[in-house]
């Protein structure tokens, strides 16, 4: 190699070495800045959210194939969250099986299969479309039953009218001139009327109904019926839309199957031995925010299973896949089979040995979480019912699983079905926490969220412009940014104190000027990601049980 070539190689190596040093220095600078940012974040605690939750999606795979496929197809066709169709599916199964089955977890503990569900979604979320697709088989079955019974109902009404007219004449004639033959005939007619009770067209789904009418409707419908609605009007009825009096007794007893009796002057006495009421509602969140304290105090809200799906508005496909005829036929056929099951004798479902072990695990887990330090301690009334609620769902899933094979349903629930409700446990607990947080929402909380959103937006703008130091906002600026909504200085002062206590900001003074330091976790997505990467979550299993793996311990 000649001297000229050697010189060129040396120059090239020196040039590469120089560029490498520049890149190395740049990388070191980035690393230092990243470390500074992480140290900055570590000097703060993670801020406490204001009733904001990252909620799980309904695990549709717990449904048997025919139901899972249809639920997902409805969600796709309507461009709605799977949660909506899933919650409607639970209500439909409840209506179709009510009074036909009950579940016996152990001992004397027996649960009916009716459920109360409420899905909280804003307007224009296609709630009515989902309801129509999910409830169509029941409406069609009801229509066919009315047509089938039309002649029988008319004939029965004629027979009763003839007897009633004759009875009316005899009572009137006997009052004028007592006659033993008339009295004997009166008794025979009364006995005949008892043997010819009225025949009523069966109703399976109703919407707008008063508590008094609901009681009579349950009597006429063999003590079971469903209230399904894409609106939350039933709550207004309970609180007294028509009577101006709060009346929720039938709604409390209709969930648990307790004896109910109503005495009314003029209309006589009606009795319900074990009413099975199903409620499935799609409502806007503000419906439950406005409910009076009695709804919670008397335990009505504790009887509901809650779902708060993600809002798809603005992200929906314009031309999604349509609902296939095959999936619709399978769904309708199996719901029809459930509706036709014999309701004259209630069949009792129990749990197989391995399934019972899983159920015991569930009970132990919930019991620990209900303790003072547990995550269900603030919603104990609701949490105390969740095992019974999940046992009902296990029975619904079991019946749905076996109905394609015929009307003879096995009376023991399998282990894999209980595994499904173990997964549902976390879904419903998470959504219940969010729902009860939503119930407690008021203007003060909304004002806090508003100020926090302004602080977050302004802090992010400053950070994105290249500020490396901790973002500072002046009190005066915050006051100017929020003055249209937060009109009083004392109100803003209290809100900032709340934000400081929850770790979102820190307040301090420099002379007479007030400043706000903002938690970096609020305005920096990169820092949020860094924090999340380094955090781990460990689930604590109940004491006395090994980690559940689907088998006996």
C-alpha positions as CSV (number, residue, x, y, z in Angstrom):
1,X,0.0,0.0,0.0
2,X,1.5,3.3,-1.0
3,X,1.8,6.3,1.3
4,X,-1.0,8.2,-0.3
5,X,-3.5,5.4,0.3
6,X,-2.4,5.1,3.9
7,X,-2.9,8.8,4.4
8,X,-6.4,8.6,3.0
9,X,-7.3,5.6,5.2
10,X,-6.1,7.5,8.3
11,X,-8.1,10.5,7.3
12,X,-11.2,8.3,6.8
13,X,-10.7,6.6,10.2
14,X,-10.3,9.9,11.9
15,X,-13.5,11.2,10.2
16,X,-15.5,8.2,11.2
17,X,-14.1,8.4,14.8
18,X,-15.2,12.1,14.9
19,X,-18.7,11.3,13.7
20,X,-18.9,8.4,16.1
21,X,-17.9,10.7,19.0
22,X,-20.6,13.2,17.9
23,X,-23.2,10.4,17.8
24,X,-22.0,9.1,21.1
25,X,-22.2,12.5,22.7
26,X,-25.7,13.0,21.3
27,X,-26.8,9.6,22.7
28,X,-25.3,10.4,26.1
29,X,-27.2,13.8,26.0
30,X,-30.4,12.0,25.3
31,X,-29.7,9.5,28.0
32,X,-29.0,12.2,30.5
33,X,-32.2,14.0,29.6
34,X,-34.2,10.8,29.8
35,X,-32.7,10.1,33.3
36,X,-33.4,13.6,34.4
37,X,-37.0,13.2,33.2
38,X,-37.4,9.9,35.0
39,X,-35.8,11.4,38.2
40,X,-38.2,14.3,37.8
41,X,-41.1,11.8,37.6
42,X,-39.9,9.7,40.5
43,X,-39.9,12.8,42.7
44,X,-43.7,12.8,42.3
45,X,-46.3,10.2,43.3
46,X,-48.6,8.8,40.8
47,X,-51.7,11.2,40.7
48,X,-55.0,9.8,42.0
49,X,-57.5,9.8,39.1
50,X,-60.9,11.4,39.5
51,X,-63.3,8.6,38.8
52,X,-61.6,7.7,35.6
53,X,-61.2,4.0,34.9
54,X,-59.5,1.9,32.2
55,X,-62.3,-0.7,32.0
56,X,-62.1,-4.2,30.6
57,X,-64.1,-5.3,27.6
58,X,-66.8,-7.9,28.0
59,X,-65.1,-11.4,27.5
60,X,-67.5,-12.7,24.8
61,X,-65.7,-16.0,24.5
62,X,-67.4,-17.1,27.8
63,X,-70.5,-17.6,25.7
64,X,-71.2,-20.9,23.9
65,X,-70.4,-20.8,20.2
66,X,-73.8,-19.9,18.8
67,X,-74.3,-17.0,21.2
68,X,-70.7,-15.8,21.0
69,X,-70.8,-15.6,17.2
70,X,-74.1,-13.7,17.2
71,X,-73.0,-11.2,19.8
72,X,-69.9,-10.4,17.9
73,X,-71.8,-10.2,14.6
74,X,-74.3,-7.7,16.1
75,X,-71.4,-5.6,17.5
76,X,-69.8,-5.6,14.1
77,X,-73.0,-4.9,12.1
78,X,-74.0,-2.0,14.5
79,X,-70.5,-0.8,15.1
80,X,-71.0,-0.8,18.8
81,X,-69.0,-2.2,21.7
82,X,-69.4,-6.0,22.3
83,X,-70.4,-5.1,25.9
84,X,-73.8,-3.8,24.7
85,X,-74.9,-7.0,22.9
86,X,-73.4,-9.1,25.7
87,X,-75.4,-7.4,28.4
88,X,-78.5,-7.7,26.3
89,X,-77.7,-11.4,25.8
90,X,-77.7,-12.0,29.5
91,X,-81.1,-10.3,29.8
92,X,-82.5,-12.4,27.0
93,X,-81.3,-15.6,28.5
94,X,-82.8,-14.5,31.9
95,X,-86.2,-14.0,30.3
96,X,-86.1,-17.3,28.4
97,X,-85.1,-19.4,31.5
98,X,-86.9,-17.6,34.4
99,X,-89.0,-19.9,36.5
100,X,-87.8,-22.9,34.5
101,X,-84.4,-23.2,36.3
102,X,-82.8,-22.2,39.6
103,X,-79.3,-22.7,40.8
104,X,-78.3,-24.2,44.1
105,X,-74.6,-23.3,45.0
106,X,-74.8,-25.4,48.2
107,X,-76.9,-26.2,51.2
108,X,-80.1,-24.1,51.3
109,X,-78.8,-21.4,49.2
110,X,-80.9,-21.1,46.0
111,X,-80.8,-18.4,43.4
112,X,-83.3,-17.7,40.6
113,X,-81.9,-17.0,37.1
114,X,-83.4,-13.6,36.5
115,X,-80.9,-10.7,36.3
116,X,-80.8,-6.9,36.6
117,X,-78.4,-5.3,34.2
118,X,-77.7,-1.7,33.1
119,X,-75.4,-0.5,30.4
120,X,-74.4,3.2,30.5
121,X,-73.8,4.8,27.2
122,X,-74.2,8.3,25.8
123,X,-76.8,9.2,23.2
124,X,-76.5,8.2,19.5
125,X,-74.7,5.0,20.3
126,X,-77.3,2.8,18.5
127,X,-78.7,1.3,21.6
128,X,-82.1,0.7,20.1
129,X,-80.6,-1.2,17.1
130,X,-78.7,-3.6,19.4
131,X,-81.8,-4.2,21.5
132,X,-83.9,-4.9,18.5
133,X,-81.5,-7.5,17.1
134,X,-81.0,-9.2,20.4
135,X,-84.7,-9.4,21.5
136,X,-86.2,-10.1,18.1
137,X,-86.7,-13.9,18.8
138,X,-88.6,-13.3,22.0
139,X,-90.8,-10.7,20.3
140,X,-91.6,-13.2,17.5
141,X,-92.3,-16.0,20.0
142,X,-94.6,-13.7,21.9
143,X,-96.4,-12.7,18.7
144,X,-96.9,-16.4,17.7
145,X,-98.1,-17.3,21.2
146,X,-100.8,-14.6,21.1
147,X,-102.0,-15.8,17.7
148,X,-102.1,-19.4,18.9
149,X,-104.1,-18.6,22.0
150,X,-106.4,-16.1,20.4
151,X,-109.3,-18.5,19.9
152,X,-108.9,-20.1,23.4
153,X,-108.9,-16.7,25.0
154,X,-112.0,-15.6,23.1
155,X,-113.9,-18.9,24.0
156,X,-112.9,-18.6,27.7
157,X,-114.0,-15.0,27.9
158,X,-117.4,-16.0,26.4
159,X,-117.8,-18.9,28.9
160,X,-117.0,-16.7,31.8
161,X,-119.3,-13.9,30.7
162,X,-122.2,-16.3,30.5
163,X,-121.6,-17.6,34.0
164,X,-121.0,-14.1,35.4
165,X,-124.3,-12.8,33.9
166,X,-126.2,-15.8,35.3
167,X,-124.5,-15.3,38.7
168,X,-125.4,-11.6,38.7
169,X,-129.0,-12.4,37.9
170,X,-129.3,-15.1,40.6
171,X,-127.7,-12.9,43.3
172,X,-130.1,-10.0,42.5
173,X,-133.1,-12.3,42.4
174,X,-132.2,-14.1,45.5
175,X,-131.7,-10.8,47.3
176,X,-135.3,-9.9,46.5
177,X,-136.8,-13.4,47.3
178,X,-134.4,-15.8,49.0
179,X,-134.4,-19.3,47.4
180,X,-132.4,-22.3,48.4
181,X,-132.2,-23.5,44.8
182,X,-130.8,-20.1,43.7
183,X,-128.2,-20.3,46.5
184,X,-127.1,-23.8,45.5
185,X,-126.8,-22.6,41.8
186,X,-124.8,-19.6,42.9
187,X,-122.2,-21.8,44.7
188,X,-122.0,-24.1,41.6
189,X,-121.4,-21.1,39.3
190,X,-118.7,-19.7,41.6
191,X,-117.0,-23.1,41.6
192,X,-117.2,-23.2,37.8
193,X,-115.6,-19.8,37.5
194,X,-112.7,-20.9,39.7
195,X,-112.2,-23.9,37.4
196,X,-112.3,-21.6,34.4
197,X,-109.6,-18.9,35.2
198,X,-109.0,-16.2,32.6
199,X,-106.5,-17.0,29.9
200,X,-104.1,-14.2,29.2
201,X,-101.8,-13.6,26.2
202,X,-98.3,-14.1,27.5
203,X,-96.0,-11.0,27.6
204,X,-92.3,-11.5,28.0
205,X,-90.9,-8.0,27.4
206,X,-92.5,-4.7,28.6
207,X,-91.1,-1.2,28.9
208,X,-93.2,1.6,30.4
209,X,-95.2,0.3,33.3
210,X,-96.2,1.4,36.8
211,X,-95.3,-0.7,39.9
212,X,-99.0,-1.4,40.5
213,X,-99.5,-2.6,36.9
214,X,-96.3,-4.6,37.0
215,X,-97.6,-6.5,40.0
216,X,-100.8,-7.4,38.1
217,X,-98.8,-8.3,34.9
218,X,-96.6,-10.7,36.9
219,X,-99.7,-12.4,38.2
220,X,-101.0,-12.8,34.6
221,X,-97.6,-14.0,33.3
222,X,-96.9,-16.8,35.7
223,X,-94.8,-14.5,37.8
224,X,-92.1,-13.8,35.3
225,X,-91.5,-11.0,32.9
226,X,-88.7,-8.8,31.5
227,X,-88.4,-5.0,31.5
228,X,-86.0,-4.2,28.6
229,X,-85.5,-0.7,27.3
230,X,-83.0,1.4,25.4
231,X,-83.8,4.2,27.8
232,X,-83.7,4.6,31.6
233,X,-87.3,5.6,32.1
234,X,-88.1,2.8,34.5
235,X,-86.1,4.6,37.2
236,X,-88.3,7.7,36.8
237,X,-91.4,5.5,37.2
238,X,-90.0,3.9,40.4
239,X,-89.3,7.3,41.9
240,X,-92.9,8.3,41.2
241,X,-93.3,9.8,37.7
242,X,-97.1,8.9,37.8
243,X,-97.9,8.5,41.5
244,X,-95.5,11.0,42.9
245,X,-94.6,8.3,45.5
246,X,-91.4,6.3,45.6
247,X,-92.4,2.6,45.1
248,X,-89.7,0.1,44.7
249,X,-90.9,-2.9,46.7
250,X,-91.8,-5.1,43.7
251,X,-88.5,-4.3,42.1
252,X,-86.6,-5.4,45.2
253,X,-88.7,-8.6,45.6
254,X,-88.7,-9.3,41.9
255,X,-85.0,-9.8,41.9
256,X,-84.8,-12.1,44.9
257,X,-88.1,-14.0,44.3
258,X,-89.6,-12.9,47.7
259,X,-93.3,-13.3,48.4
260,X,-95.2,-10.1,47.5
261,X,-98.8,-9.2,48.3
262,X,-100.8,-6.1,47.3
263,X,-104.2,-5.2,48.7
264,X,-106.1,-2.5,46.8
265,X,-109.6,-1.3,47.5
266,X,-111.7,-2.0,44.4
267,X,-109.2,-4.3,42.7
268,X,-108.8,-6.8,45.5
269,X,-105.7,-8.7,46.6
270,X,-103.0,-10.0,44.3
271,X,-100.2,-12.3,45.6
272,X,-96.9,-13.4,44.1
273,X,-95.2,-16.5,45.6
274,X,-91.8,-16.1,43.9
275,X,-91.7,-13.4,41.2
276,X,-88.9,-13.5,38.7
277,X,-88.4,-10.0,37.2
278,X,-85.6,-9.4,34.6
279,X,-84.4,-5.9,34.0
280,X,-82.1,-5.0,31.1
281,X,-81.5,-1.3,30.5
282,X,-79.4,0.8,28.2
283,X,-79.3,4.3,29.7
284,X,-77.3,7.5,29.6
285,X,-74.9,7.9,32.6
286,X,-76.7,11.0,33.9
287,X,-79.8,8.8,34.6
288,X,-78.2,7.2,37.6
289,X,-76.5,10.4,38.8
290,X,-79.9,11.9,39.4
291,X,-81.4,9.0,41.5
292,X,-82.4,9.8,45.1
293,X,-80.4,8.2,48.0
294,X,-83.2,5.7,48.7
295,X,-82.3,3.8,45.5
296,X,-78.9,3.0,47.1
297,X,-80.0,3.0,50.7
298,X,-82.7,0.3,50.1
299,X,-80.4,-1.8,48.0
300,X,-82.0,-1.5,44.6
301,X,-78.8,-0.3,42.9
302,X,-76.8,-3.2,44.6
303,X,-78.9,-5.6,42.6
304,X,-77.7,-4.4,39.2
305,X,-74.8,-5.6,37.1
306,X,-73.1,-2.6,35.5
307,X,-71.4,-2.1,32.2
308,X,-69.8,1.2,30.9
309,X,-68.5,0.4,27.4
310,X,-66.1,2.5,25.4
311,X,-67.7,5.1,23.2
312,X,-67.2,4.2,19.5
313,X,-68.7,7.4,18.1
314,X,-66.3,9.0,15.6
315,X,-64.4,5.7,15.0
316,X,-67.1,3.6,13.4
317,X,-66.8,2.0,10.0
318,X,-69.1,3.4,7.4
319,X,-69.9,0.1,5.7
320,X,-69.3,-2.7,8.2
321,X,-69.9,-6.4,7.6
322,X,-73.6,-7.1,7.7
323,X,-75.2,-9.7,10.0
324,X,-75.1,-13.1,8.3
325,X,-78.3,-15.0,7.9
326,X,-76.8,-18.2,9.3
327,X,-75.8,-16.6,12.6
328,X,-79.2,-15.0,13.0
329,X,-81.0,-18.3,12.3
330,X,-78.9,-20.2,14.9
331,X,-79.5,-17.5,17.5
332,X,-83.2,-17.4,16.9
333,X,-83.6,-21.1,16.8
334,X,-81.8,-21.6,20.2
335,X,-83.6,-18.7,21.9
336,X,-86.9,-20.2,20.6
337,X,-85.9,-23.6,22.1
338,X,-85.3,-21.9,25.5
339,X,-88.6,-20.2,25.4
340,X,-90.4,-23.5,24.7
341,X,-88.9,-25.3,27.7
342,X,-91.4,-26.7,30.2
343,X,-92.1,-24.1,32.9
344,X,-94.6,-26.1,35.0
345,X,-91.7,-27.4,37.2
346,X,-88.6,-25.5,38.1
347,X,-85.5,-27.6,37.6
348,X,-82.7,-27.1,40.1
349,X,-79.1,-26.9,38.9
350,X,-76.1,-27.7,41.1
351,X,-72.3,-27.7,40.6
352,X,-70.1,-30.7,39.9
353,X,-67.3,-31.3,42.4
354,X,-64.5,-29.5,40.5
355,X,-66.8,-26.7,39.7
356,X,-67.8,-26.4,43.3
357,X,-64.1,-26.0,44.3
358,X,-63.8,-23.1,41.8
359,X,-66.9,-21.6,43.3
360,X,-65.4,-21.8,46.8
361,X,-62.4,-20.0,45.5
362,X,-64.6,-17.3,44.2
363,X,-66.5,-17.0,47.5
364,X,-63.2,-16.7,49.5
365,X,-61.8,-14.1,47.1
366,X,-64.8,-11.9,47.4
367,X,-65.1,-12.3,51.1
368,X,-61.5,-11.0,51.6
369,X,-62.1,-8.1,49.2
370,X,-65.1,-7.0,51.2
371,X,-62.9,-6.5,54.3
372,X,-62.1,-2.9,55.4
373,X,-58.9,-2.7,53.4
374,X,-60.3,-4.6,50.4
375,X,-61.2,-3.0,47.0
376,X,-64.9,-3.8,47.6
377,X,-65.1,-2.2,51.0
378,X,-66.7,1.0,49.6
379,X,-69.4,-0.9,47.7
380,X,-70.1,-3.7,50.2
381,X,-73.9,-3.8,49.5
382,X,-73.1,-4.5,45.8
383,X,-70.1,-6.7,46.5
384,X,-72.0,-8.9,49.0
385,X,-74.3,-10.0,46.1
386,X,-71.8,-10.6,43.4
387,X,-71.2,-14.3,44.1
388,X,-74.9,-15.0,43.8
389,X,-75.1,-12.9,40.7
390,X,-72.3,-14.9,39.1
391,X,-73.9,-18.2,40.1
392,X,-77.0,-17.1,38.2
393,X,-74.9,-16.3,35.1
394,X,-73.1,-19.6,35.4
395,X,-76.5,-21.3,35.2
396,X,-77.5,-19.2,32.2
397,X,-74.3,-20.1,30.4
398,X,-74.8,-23.8,31.3
399,X,-78.3,-23.9,29.9
400,X,-77.3,-21.9,26.7
401,X,-74.4,-24.3,26.2
402,X,-76.6,-27.4,26.2
403,X,-79.9,-26.2,24.6
404,X,-78.7,-27.0,21.0
405,X,-78.7,-30.7,22.0
406,X,-82.3,-30.7,23.0
407,X,-84.7,-29.8,25.8
408,X,-83.1,-32.2,28.3
409,X,-80.5,-30.0,30.1
410,X,-77.9,-31.7,32.4
411,X,-78.6,-30.6,36.0
412,X,-74.9,-30.3,37.0
413,X,-72.8,-27.3,36.0
414,X,-69.3,-28.1,34.7
415,X,-66.0,-26.7,35.9
416,X,-65.2,-24.8,32.6
417,X,-68.4,-22.8,33.1
418,X,-67.3,-21.6,36.6
419,X,-63.9,-20.6,35.1
420,X,-65.9,-18.3,32.8
421,X,-67.6,-16.5,35.7
422,X,-64.2,-16.2,37.4
423,X,-63.2,-14.1,34.4
424,X,-66.5,-12.2,34.5
425,X,-65.9,-11.4,38.2
426,X,-63.2,-8.8,37.4
427,X,-65.3,-7.3,34.5
428,X,-68.3,-6.6,36.7
429,X,-66.3,-5.5,39.7
430,X,-64.4,-2.9,37.6
431,X,-67.5,-1.6,35.9
432,X,-69.4,-1.4,39.2
433,X,-66.6,0.7,40.8
434,X,-66.8,3.0,37.8
435,X,-70.6,3.1,37.9
436,X,-70.8,3.9,41.6
437,X,-68.2,6.6,41.1
438,X,-70.4,8.0,38.3
439,X,-73.4,7.9,40.7
440,X,-71.4,10.1,43.1
441,X,-70.5,12.6,40.4
442,X,-71.8,16.1,40.9
443,X,-71.0,19.6,39.7
444,X,-68.1,20.0,42.1
445,X,-66.4,16.9,40.7
446,X,-67.1,18.0,37.1
447,X,-65.5,21.4,37.9
448,X,-62.4,19.7,39.3
449,X,-62.1,17.6,36.1
450,X,-62.5,20.7,34.0
451,X,-59.7,22.6,35.7
452,X,-57.5,19.5,35.6
453,X,-58.1,19.2,31.8
454,X,-57.1,22.9,31.3
455,X,-53.9,22.4,33.4
456,X,-53.1,19.2,31.5
457,X,-53.5,20.9,28.1
458,X,-51.5,24.0,28.9
459,X,-48.7,22.0,30.5
460,X,-48.5,19.7,27.5
461,X,-48.3,22.7,25.2
462,X,-45.4,24.1,27.2
463,X,-43.6,20.8,27.4
464,X,-43.9,20.1,23.7
465,X,-42.3,23.5,22.9
466,X,-39.1,22.2,24.4
467,X,-39.2,23.1,28.1
468,X,-36.8,20.7,29.9
469,X,-37.4,22.1,33.4
470,X,-40.5,21.1,35.4
471,X,-43.5,22.8,33.9
472,X,-44.7,25.8,35.9
473,X,-48.0,27.6,35.5
474,X,-48.9,30.9,37.1
475,X,-52.0,31.0,39.3
476,X,-53.1,34.1,37.4
477,X,-52.9,32.3,34.1
478,X,-55.0,29.4,35.4
479,X,-57.6,31.9,36.7
480,X,-57.8,33.6,33.3
481,X,-58.1,30.2,31.4
482,X,-60.9,29.0,33.6
483,X,-62.8,32.1,34.5
484,X,-65.8,31.5,32.2
485,X,-66.7,28.4,34.2
486,X,-65.0,28.9,37.6
487,X,-66.3,32.4,38.4
488,X,-65.3,32.7,42.1
489,X,-61.7,32.9,43.4
490,X,-62.6,30.8,46.4
491,X,-63.9,28.0,44.1
492,X,-60.7,27.9,42.2
493,X,-58.7,27.9,45.4
494,X,-60.6,24.8,46.7
495,X,-60.2,23.0,43.4
496,X,-56.5,23.6,43.3
497,X,-56.2,22.3,46.9
498,X,-58.0,19.1,45.8
499,X,-55.7,18.7,42.8
500,X,-52.7,19.1,45.1
501,X,-54.0,16.6,47.6
502,X,-54.4,14.1,44.8
503,X,-50.9,14.6,43.5
504,X,-51.6,16.4,40.3
505,X,-50.0,19.7,41.1
506,X,-47.9,21.5,43.8
507,X,-48.6,25.1,44.8
508,X,-45.9,27.5,45.9
509,X,-45.2,31.3,46.2
510,X,-42.4,33.5,44.9
511,X,-42.9,36.7,46.8
512,X,-46.5,37.7,46.1
513,X,-46.8,35.6,43.0
514,X,-48.4,32.1,43.1
515,X,-47.2,29.3,40.9
516,X,-48.3,25.8,40.1
517,X,-45.9,22.9,39.5
518,X,-47.4,20.2,37.4
519,X,-46.9,16.5,37.9
520,X,-44.9,15.3,34.8
521,X,-47.1,12.1,34.6
522,X,-50.0,14.4,33.5
523,X,-48.4,16.2,30.6
524,X,-45.8,13.9,29.2
525,X,-46.9,10.7,27.4
526,X,-43.3,9.6,27.2
527,X,-42.9,9.8,31.0
528,X,-46.2,8.0,31.5
529,X,-44.9,5.2,29.3
530,X,-41.6,5.1,31.2
531,X,-43.5,4.9,34.5
532,X,-45.8,2.2,33.2
533,X,-42.9,0.1,31.8
534,X,-41.2,0.0,35.2
535,X,-44.4,-0.8,37.2
536,X,-45.6,-4.3,37.9
537,X,-48.9,-5.5,39.2
538,X,-49.2,-8.6,41.4
539,X,-52.5,-10.2,42.1
540,X,-52.9,-11.5,45.7
541,X,-54.9,-14.7,45.9
542,X,-57.2,-15.4,48.8
543,X,-55.7,-16.8,52.0
544,X,-56.2,-20.5,52.3
545,X,-56.2,-21.2,48.6
546,X,-53.4,-21.9,46.1
547,X,-53.4,-19.9,42.9
548,X,-56.4,-21.1,40.9
549,X,-55.4,-23.2,38.0
550,X,-58.7,-24.8,37.2
551,X,-58.2,-27.9,39.4
552,X,-58.5,-29.0,42.9
553,X,-55.9,-27.8,45.4
